[in-house]
Amino acid sequence: MSTPGAEAEEPERYEVTLCWRDGRETSLLVARDETVVDAAERVGLSLPYGCLYGACGTCTGKLLDGTLEHRAEPRALKERHREAGYVLLCLAVPRSVCRVEVGATVQADLVPNPWK
Ligand code: FES
């Protein structure tokens, strides 16, 4: 419901689709002030995470479509990772409908393999 004469309001929640590399996809509604990790936990979905404050990188996802904002400095990501679309889902809050690649293997993209 909108108030007559009010500016267009931002939606309270956005649909965020989580895409695993094995082809599974699940959509959930994430509030503007809720992180993707918190929203996933709320509905019983397991996403990898560790510190929950942006330092470890365990929760790394890759934004495929849409806009996510970090609500604090994502210290575990280098600038080039952020430019390539990587996000920390423990800090990421939605600002549009989004699609995000998730799962433990996404973080491995950021770490060079010394054995190759
Ligand atoms: S859980 Fe550690 S950076 Fe997100």
Residues whose N, C-alpha, C, O or C-beta is under 5 A from the ligand:
A	BS01	FES	Y49 G50 C51 L52 Y53 G54 A55 C56 G57 T58 C59 A76 L88 C90
